[in-house]
């Protein structure tokens, strides 16, 4: 009777052991499945990080190009304005010379009666040359006014393009953080090391709580 009880106990222990082994195997399968899922999420995150990194680089290059174009446009606009002012000054000088010539011609006509037709023809020729100069100056001013309008339109286009890049940069600054050494930063932080970094969304790092905010660019949370 004692031997039968011992065998029963041993059988029960073996059943318990088999049950524990089965539970352990199920747990291992679950851990394996979880590990595979986490590995897939990690790969997806790496691809997303690479895409965001490339996007950040491209947007930064576009922003720098837009700023350079704005500076060039501003320099050209200033140069055109300078030439326009010079043209106006020359026009005023020509107008002053014309008035002086008319006054001088009037004085000569009043002071002398001999050779009147000859002098009249000579002064008429001078007046024609002055009129020609005025017409030429008017054409130059009209050209530079058109140039100013075209430069202004170009500057407005560049400004709109720059504003679009600024909105994109603000979006990235609001919703994307850069992680180095378990600390997340905003782009442009003086503490940021871009030699080795990862990119995540702001919501993801705040929900998971795996990283510490940079006290310089984000502040303590």
Steps between C-alpha positions, in 0.01 A plus 500: 500500500789734588671417171184581302470837674859577423448417134188719493689787654781459251253492215334815632834673527582402144168639383569824685845514343356443154244773565773742611708415193198565280441835669867589461488411132191715450670786678808462280280505190332818621837660577624399158193648333540821701869513410420463129236773521740735680771425243256587220401823678869584541562452128198715417627768739845490338350545155282783628802660666700479176214662308460781752876556508511532121195728508664722761814523291305581183285764672808663651667517158185651347476754779863606455452525121186712546682734740789532254259583217330760721835664573590502131161644410536771764848593371370523143203707613731744682725523193198570277376768740845661499501511118145634505603784733797577276268513198267739684795720592616510139148584390484790743838624380386477137182687585704769675726534198199527273354781709835679507528462122151642452580795727827563320329478162235743617764744621688477171184556297415804712854648496586471130306553178775400252554138396176413672402219265843340520508506878142380511591197289801428723297519819226296344757229427617514864142469617449198275808333648372570850161354411672192362699463822179535702327234290798268543503555874127437513548169320778404746281587798208305353729199454627514858148545634405178320808333645396613848153356451644169381744489792219576744292217355798266522565604860137435588525150351820434693339631817200268455737209441696590811178519704404152378837366615458681831162331555657161427786573738254604773303179446816290537597699808158442657460129425850354456785459749857379456640247748863470608619306807141446631434877492266656242558846352347745259686558174757777542572432869856593597529172693399288198760263350401405146776242458282229658129560547149363457174675406163448668170682521448719803183310598681164490782599735261672740263200519769233537712699744821324396697821440582814698419849356798728442502773767651750253259488205190337655527550876421272789166320475 
